[in-house]
């Protein structure tokens, strides 16, 4: 049974910014509203020092949402670990899990934007190793019963006595990425995947004595639903255009810029649905959304579907209309297709 939730990227539209307090309150209110509609989780992403003021503090946002909700799970998607002290992350995770009474999901990843690494002085070519050392250290903090030392490639700490314990034992870890090294380590450590689920993941889970049915994978999907296809396109167009080019035109790991004449996504491409790959949105009527999402309901291994409803610069009435139509017309039809028993958390 697929669990439906939301994935949030609290941010402005750089071409028509509004006061940040308004932006943050809109996203927090969205999460509260989605809980009322029966969605299962709200995950918040991270970027830093961007033109759109993309939130650099998803843990703070998760805590704010946790304080306003009662059953909705909250989490990060993903926290870019190379920019953080792992001991501080572990402390924040434990506190939020207590604030929420055991509703926190820890999603983490390596980061992707050259500019962020350059600003922080973090070597981008070491980001995978740094992330995985951090994640395993955080895991130890949350589970080790006695004081311990850590001496690694990137971090060295002595006398770690972690006394603020999370409610969940274990607290769910979700790693963003599906490369071979990431999949193998995730299966070894018992981490879920915020990525398309490769066959290797289940194979490696079994090789490590774990049941694949107890581990999850999530596929992010951007959506905008309206009574007509044209309304859905126009209400989300500027936000989707910004989002697609935020990634399409980013610097490569070596700092070079892509050729914009090849990489840039145009508004006409979005109107035509002439896209593909990461971030391809589902925009249209409830019937159109159902047709596009229905195949996922029977795709092996998909357990969570994080949906992004609010796109940069989008107005709240149109966001809520999209949420309402999805909850009332699309979600019941999709759930009716699911016959597989729920995976045990």
C-alpha positions as CSV (number, residue, x, y, z in Angstrom):
1,X,0.0,0.0,0.0
2,X,1.5,3.3,-1.1
3,X,1.6,6.1,1.5
4,X,0.9,9.5,0.1
5,X,2.5,12.6,1.5
6,X,4.0,15.9,0.4
7,X,7.5,17.1,-0.3
8,X,8.1,20.8,0.3
9,X,10.7,23.3,-0.9
10,X,9.9,26.5,1.0
11,X,11.1,29.3,-1.3
12,X,10.1,32.5,-3.1
13,X,10.0,33.1,-6.8
14,X,13.1,35.3,-7.4
15,X,11.2,37.4,-10.1
16,X,8.4,38.4,-7.7
17,X,9.5,37.8,-4.1
18,X,7.2,38.3,-1.1
19,X,8.0,38.6,2.6
20,X,9.6,35.4,3.9
21,X,7.4,35.2,7.0
22,X,4.4,34.9,4.6
23,X,6.2,32.2,2.6
24,X,7.0,30.1,5.6
25,X,3.6,30.4,7.1
26,X,2.0,29.2,3.8
27,X,4.1,26.1,3.7
28,X,3.4,25.3,7.4
29,X,-0.3,25.8,6.8
30,X,-0.1,23.5,3.7
31,X,1.2,20.7,5.9
32,X,-1.6,21.2,8.5
33,X,-4.1,21.2,5.7
34,X,-2.8,18.0,4.1
35,X,-3.0,16.3,7.5
36,X,-6.6,17.2,7.6
37,X,-7.0,15.7,4.1
38,X,-5.5,12.4,5.2
39,X,-2.0,12.6,3.8
40,X,0.7,10.7,5.7
41,X,3.8,12.8,5.8
42,X,5.5,16.2,5.0
43,X,9.2,16.2,4.1
44,X,11.2,19.4,3.6
45,X,14.1,19.9,1.3
46,X,17.3,22.0,1.7
47,X,19.3,24.4,-0.4
48,X,21.3,27.4,0.6
49,X,22.0,31.0,-0.4
50,X,19.9,30.7,-3.6
51,X,18.1,33.5,-5.5
52,X,14.7,32.0,-4.4
53,X,15.7,31.9,-0.7
54,X,15.2,28.1,-0.7
55,X,15.1,27.2,3.0
56,X,18.5,26.3,4.4
57,X,17.0,24.9,7.6
58,X,14.5,22.1,6.9
59,X,15.0,20.8,10.5
60,X,13.6,24.0,11.8
61,X,10.6,23.8,9.4
62,X,10.0,20.2,10.4
63,X,9.9,21.2,14.1
64,X,7.4,24.0,13.3
65,X,5.2,21.6,11.4
66,X,5.4,18.9,14.1
67,X,4.2,21.5,16.6
68,X,1.1,22.2,14.5
69,X,0.1,18.6,13.7
70,X,-0.7,15.5,15.6
71,X,-0.4,12.4,13.3
72,X,1.4,13.7,10.2
73,X,5.0,12.4,9.9
74,X,7.6,15.1,9.4
75,X,11.0,14.8,8.0
76,X,13.8,16.1,5.7
77,X,14.2,15.4,2.0
78,X,17.0,15.7,2.0
79,X,19.3,17.2,4.5
80,X,22.7,17.8,2.7
81,X,25.0,16.3,5.3
82,X,28.3,17.7,4.0
83,X,27.3,21.2,5.3
84,X,26.4,20.0,8.9
85,X,28.1,19.0,12.1
86,X,26.8,15.4,12.6
87,X,26.6,15.7,16.4
88,X,24.4,18.8,16.0
89,X,22.2,17.0,13.5
90,X,21.8,14.1,15.8
91,X,20.7,16.4,18.6
92,X,18.2,18.2,16.4
93,X,16.8,15.0,15.1
94,X,16.3,13.6,18.7
95,X,14.6,16.9,19.8
96,X,12.2,16.9,16.8
97,X,11.4,13.3,17.3
98,X,10.4,14.1,20.9
99,X,8.4,17.2,19.9
100,X,6.5,15.1,17.4
101,X,6.3,12.1,19.8
102,X,8.0,9.8,17.3
103,X,6.9,11.1,13.9
104,X,10.3,12.1,12.4
105,X,11.8,10.7,9.2
106,X,15.5,11.5,8.6
107,X,16.1,11.9,4.9
108,X,19.7,12.8,4.0
109,X,21.9,13.1,0.9
110,X,25.2,14.3,-0.5
111,X,24.1,17.6,-2.0
112,X,24.3,18.6,-5.7
113,X,25.1,22.3,-6.2
114,X,28.7,23.4,-6.8
115,X,28.0,26.9,-5.6
116,X,26.9,25.6,-2.2
117,X,30.1,23.5,-1.7
118,X,32.3,26.4,-2.9
119,X,30.7,28.8,-0.4
120,X,31.0,26.4,2.5
121,X,34.6,25.4,1.5
122,X,33.6,21.7,1.3
123,X,35.3,19.6,-1.3
124,X,32.5,18.5,-3.6
125,X,34.5,15.4,-4.8
126,X,34.4,14.1,-1.2
127,X,30.8,14.6,-0.6
128,X,29.7,11.0,-0.7
129,X,32.3,9.8,1.8
130,X,31.6,12.7,4.1
131,X,27.9,12.1,4.0
132,X,28.1,8.4,4.7
133,X,30.5,8.9,7.6
134,X,28.2,11.6,9.0
135,X,25.1,9.4,8.7
136,X,26.7,6.4,10.4
137,X,27.9,8.6,13.2
138,X,24.4,10.1,13.7
139,X,23.0,6.6,13.7
140,X,25.4,5.7,16.5
141,X,24.5,8.8,18.5
142,X,20.8,7.8,18.4
143,X,21.4,4.1,19.3
144,X,24.7,3.7,21.4
145,X,23.8,3.0,25.0
146,X,27.3,4.1,26.4
147,X,29.7,6.9,25.7
148,X,31.9,6.4,22.7
149,X,34.6,8.0,20.6
150,X,34.7,8.5,16.9
151,X,37.8,8.8,14.8
152,X,37.0,9.0,11.1
153,X,38.3,10.5,7.9
154,X,36.4,13.8,8.3
155,X,35.3,13.9,11.9
156,X,37.0,13.2,15.3
157,X,35.1,13.3,18.6
158,X,35.9,12.0,22.0
159,X,33.6,11.1,24.9
160,X,30.3,11.3,23.0
161,X,27.7,10.8,25.6
162,X,24.4,11.2,23.8
163,X,21.7,11.6,26.4
164,X,18.8,13.1,24.4
165,X,17.2,9.9,23.1
166,X,14.6,9.9,20.2
167,X,11.2,8.3,20.8
168,X,11.5,5.9,17.8
169,X,13.9,2.9,18.2
170,X,15.0,2.9,15.5
171,X,14.3,6.2,13.9
172,X,13.8,5.8,10.2
173,X,16.8,6.9,8.0
174,X,16.1,7.6,4.3
175,X,19.0,8.2,1.9
176,X,18.6,10.1,-1.3
177,X,20.3,8.3,-4.3
178,X,20.3,4.9,-6.0
179,X,24.0,4.5,-7.0
180,X,25.6,1.2,-6.4
181,X,27.6,2.3,-3.4
182,X,24.6,4.1,-1.8
183,X,22.3,1.1,-2.4
184,X,24.8,-1.4,-0.9
185,X,25.4,0.7,2.2
186,X,21.7,1.5,2.6
187,X,20.9,-2.3,2.5
188,X,23.7,-3.0,5.0
189,X,22.6,-0.3,7.4
190,X,18.8,-0.7,7.0
191,X,18.1,2.7,5.4
192,X,15.2,3.4,3.2
193,X,15.6,5.0,-0.3
194,X,14.4,8.4,-1.4
195,X,14.9,7.3,-5.0
196,X,13.7,4.9,-7.6
197,X,14.1,1.4,-6.2
198,X,16.6,-0.8,-8.1
199,X,16.5,-4.6,-8.0
200,X,19.9,-4.5,-6.4
201,X,18.5,-2.9,-3.2
202,X,16.2,-5.8,-2.5
203,X,19.0,-8.3,-3.4
204,X,21.4,-6.6,-1.0
205,X,18.8,-6.4,1.8
206,X,18.3,-10.1,1.6
207,X,22.1,-10.7,1.5
208,X,22.3,-8.7,4.7
209,X,19.6,-10.8,6.3
210,X,16.8,-8.2,5.9
211,X,13.3,-8.6,4.5
212,X,12.7,-6.2,1.5
213,X,9.1,-5.9,2.6
214,X,10.2,-4.0,5.7
215,X,12.0,-1.3,3.7
216,X,10.6,1.6,1.8
217,X,11.3,3.7,-1.3
218,X,9.9,7.1,-2.3
219,X,9.4,8.7,-5.7
220,X,9.0,12.5,-5.7
221,X,6.3,13.8,-8.0
222,X,5.4,17.4,-8.8
223,X,1.7,17.9,-9.4
224,X,-0.9,20.6,-10.1
225,X,-4.5,19.7,-10.5
226,X,-7.3,22.0,-11.7
227,X,-10.7,21.7,-13.3
228,X,-9.2,22.1,-16.8
229,X,-5.7,21.3,-18.2
230,X,-5.2,24.9,-19.2
231,X,-5.9,26.2,-15.7
232,X,-3.4,23.7,-14.2
233,X,-0.7,24.7,-16.6
234,X,-1.1,28.4,-16.1
235,X,-1.3,28.4,-12.3
236,X,1.9,26.3,-11.9
237,X,3.9,27.3,-15.1
238,X,6.2,29.9,-13.6
239,X,7.0,27.9,-10.5
240,X,7.7,24.7,-12.6
241,X,9.8,26.7,-15.1
242,X,11.9,28.1,-12.3
243,X,12.3,24.6,-10.6
244,X,13.3,22.8,-13.7
245,X,16.0,25.4,-14.6
246,X,17.2,25.6,-11.1
247,X,18.6,22.1,-11.7
248,X,19.0,22.1,-15.5
249,X,21.3,25.1,-15.5
250,X,23.3,24.4,-12.3
251,X,27.1,24.1,-12.4
252,X,28.6,20.7,-13.0
253,X,30.8,19.1,-10.2
254,X,33.9,20.6,-11.8
255,X,32.3,24.1,-11.6
256,X,31.6,24.4,-15.3
257,X,28.2,25.7,-16.6
258,X,26.1,23.7,-19.1
259,X,25.3,25.1,-22.5
260,X,22.0,26.9,-21.9
261,X,20.9,26.5,-25.5
262,X,20.8,22.8,-24.9
263,X,20.0,22.5,-21.2
264,X,17.4,25.3,-20.6
265,X,13.8,24.2,-20.2
266,X,11.4,26.6,-21.8
267,X,7.8,27.5,-20.9
268,X,6.6,26.0,-24.1
269,X,8.2,22.7,-23.3
270,X,6.4,22.7,-20.0
271,X,3.1,23.6,-21.7
272,X,3.5,20.7,-24.1
273,X,4.6,18.3,-21.5
274,X,7.8,17.9,-23.6
275,X,10.0,17.0,-20.7
276,X,11.5,13.9,-19.2
277,X,13.6,12.6,-16.3
278,X,13.9,14.2,-12.9
279,X,11.1,16.6,-12.0
280,X,8.7,15.9,-14.8
281,X,5.4,17.3,-13.5
282,X,1.9,15.9,-13.6
283,X,-0.2,18.9,-14.6
284,X,-3.9,18.7,-15.6
285,X,-7.3,17.5,-14.6
286,X,-8.0,14.9,-12.0
287,X,-8.6,12.3,-14.8
288,X,-5.3,13.2,-16.4
289,X,-3.5,12.9,-13.1
290,X,-5.1,9.5,-12.4
291,X,-4.0,8.1,-15.8
292,X,-0.4,9.2,-15.3
293,X,-0.1,8.0,-11.7
294,X,-2.1,4.7,-11.9
295,X,0.9,2.7,-13.2
296,X,2.8,3.5,-10.1
297,X,0.2,1.9,-7.9
298,X,1.2,-1.6,-9.1
299,X,4.9,-0.9,-9.6
300,X,6.9,-3.2,-7.4
301,X,8.9,-1.5,-4.6
302,X,7.2,1.9,-4.6
303,X,5.9,2.5,-1.0
304,X,5.8,6.3,-0.6
305,X,4.7,9.0,-3.0
306,X,5.8,12.5,-1.9
307,X,3.8,15.1,-3.9
308,X,4.8,18.7,-4.4
309,X,1.7,20.9,-4.6
310,X,3.1,24.4,-4.0
311,X,5.4,25.7,-6.7
312,X,7.4,28.9,-6.4
313,X,5.2,32.0,-6.7
314,X,2.0,29.9,-6.8
315,X,-1.1,31.5,-5.1
316,X,-2.6,29.7,-2.1
317,X,-6.2,29.4,-3.6
318,X,-4.8,27.5,-6.6
319,X,-2.6,25.4,-4.3
320,X,-5.5,24.4,-2.1
321,X,-7.7,23.7,-5.2
322,X,-5.0,21.3,-6.4
323,X,-4.8,19.6,-3.0
324,X,-8.6,19.3,-2.7
325,X,-9.1,17.9,-6.2
326,X,-6.3,15.4,-5.7
327,X,-7.7,14.3,-2.3
328,X,-11.3,14.1,-3.4
329,X,-11.0,12.7,-6.9
330,X,-7.5,11.2,-7.6
331,X,-6.5,9.7,-4.3
332,X,-9.5,7.4,-3.8
333,X,-9.3,6.1,-7.3
334,X,-5.5,5.4,-6.9
335,X,-6.0,3.7,-3.5
336,X,-8.7,1.4,-5.1
337,X,-6.0,0.0,-7.4
338,X,-3.8,-1.1,-4.5
339,X,-4.2,-4.7,-3.4
340,X,-0.8,-5.3,-1.8
341,X,-0.9,-5.4,2.0
342,X,0.9,-2.5,3.7
343,X,4.5,-2.8,4.5
344,X,5.2,-2.9,8.3
345,X,6.9,0.2,9.6
